């Protein structure tokens, strides 16, 4: 490692990135596990930084880095307060460099102060420090001479390289789904035709359980698979009929064949978002179901409580808020860009998740987001951080008519704890349940912990039916 004067020019300005990452990204996480079992037992990676040669060796020995960096030609500069690590990247292979890699195509340079690096390189980073894109919004870091296209194309391998500087978390949970094979899981899937706002849609849904009808709304750009773990909990399915659906254009709900949807930009509107679950409930002949959704679905839960309280007995808003500030054009552009793959969008989900959640489940979230129709997530954001807004209205929600529960994960950088509590204070009679150790996708990233928070809510609703 060599000392160097920090470069000053920044193509991507701190001002833009601060708004971009605090506001628009609510979707990123942390893969806080490092490769290799010989790492020293230190409490922070900053205490034991390798030199550039060892850093290159760590990257080239890591299977995840090799896959993400396969087509990367450029470089990576990491600037500490008085130190620098630099790697030249050639066809995905990292090579140590004594000199800073000059600005140019494929070069990412990240600079942070000691406070930021200390948090970024903990085995369990705090909120906003699980990934560098979240850290940029804190004012303690910036990108230097890095154009936005390069950021979108090579962010995943750059972030993986930084993760390799973290000590492993010895207490990290491990996903375990072992059992007798062959075996059937609980949900049964089928299709139903539903008319929404004058258009017929063939909708896929899965269901399991008996009792109180319970609609489950997925997050923006995703599908009902996110709720698969709830279906296997007998304590829940003994009291509730769980129904997880895919919105039109999502998952297995294909676009309608009598509409030239390929000629129009997809945009989820507030009118359609509120109409869909009510149309589905009518089609399935559900009597005042419980509604639960996360992220976009969390906003929709509160929206339904305000606009249609008589149609639902209770709503559970996961990561809900009164309003999410509008997304910046930069992230929207990279979400749907011919030169940026879905891997950028899927990697961003890690910024929103808890680093203590099982890595396999966090990667499952990433896997789901890597599959979506390119413009889908961007279109859903039109509702999430555009048309949805209950500021000045939420105080009129009648919790005597529809029970309101707001459950918020600690690590979410979009639907934050602060925004969830703000919504709770605005809605008289609502209940606020903070969820330490969870993030933006609680039902998927750490289902066991989430169910622990959820069960008292479900028991209360079942007792009041």
HELIX and SHEET records of a PDB file:
HELIX    1   1 UNK A   14  UNK A   19  1                                   6    
HELIX    2   2 UNK A   20  UNK A   24  3                                   5    
HELIX    3   3 UNK A   45  UNK A   48  5                                   4    
HELIX    4   4 UNK A   52  UNK A   60  1                                   9    
HELIX    5   5 UNK A   63  UNK A   68  1                                   6    
HELIX    6   6 UNK A  114  UNK A  120  1                                   7    
HELIX    7   7 UNK A  132  UNK A  136  1                                   5    
HELIX    8   8 UNK A  148  UNK A  163  1                                  16    
HELIX    9   9 UNK A  224  UNK A  227  5                                   4    
HELIX   10  10 UNK A  228  UNK A  231  1                                   4    
HELIX   11  11 UNK A  234  UNK A  237  1                                   4    
HELIX   12  12 UNK A  261  UNK A  263  5                                   3    
HELIX   13  13 UNK A  270  UNK A  283  1                                  14    
HELIX   14  14 UNK A  296  UNK A  307  1                                  12    
HELIX   15  15 UNK A  309  UNK A  311  5                                   3    
HELIX   16  16 UNK A  329  UNK A  335  1                                   7    
HELIX   17  17 UNK A  342  UNK A  348  1                                   7    
HELIX   18  18 UNK A  359  UNK A  371  1                                  13    
HELIX   19  19 UNK A  376  UNK A  382  1                                   7    
HELIX   20  20 UNK A  383  UNK A  387  3                                   5    
HELIX   21  21 UNK A  394  UNK A  396  5                                   3    
HELIX   22  22 UNK A  417  UNK A  426  1                                  10    
HELIX   23  23 UNK A  442  UNK A  445  1                                   4    
HELIX   24  24 UNK A  447  UNK A  463  1                                  17    
SHEET    1   A 5 UNK A  93  UNK A  96  0                                        
SHEET    2   A 5 UNK A  84  UNK A  90 -1                                        
SHEET    3   A 5 UNK A  74  UNK A  79 -1                                        
SHEET    4   A 5 UNK A 107  UNK A 112  1                                        
SHEET    5   A 5 UNK A 141  UNK A 143 -1                                        
SHEET    1   B 8 UNK A 188  UNK A 196  0                                        
SHEET    2   B 8 UNK A 199  UNK A 208 -1                                        
SHEET    3   B 8 UNK A 240  UNK A 245 -1                                        
SHEET    4   B 8 UNK A 212  UNK A 217  1                                        
SHEET    5   B 8 UNK A 290  UNK A 294  1                                        
SHEET    6   B 8 UNK A 314  UNK A 318  1                                        
SHEET    7   B 8 UNK A 403  UNK A 409  1                                        
SHEET    8   B 8 UNK A 431  UNK A 435  1                                        
END                                                                             
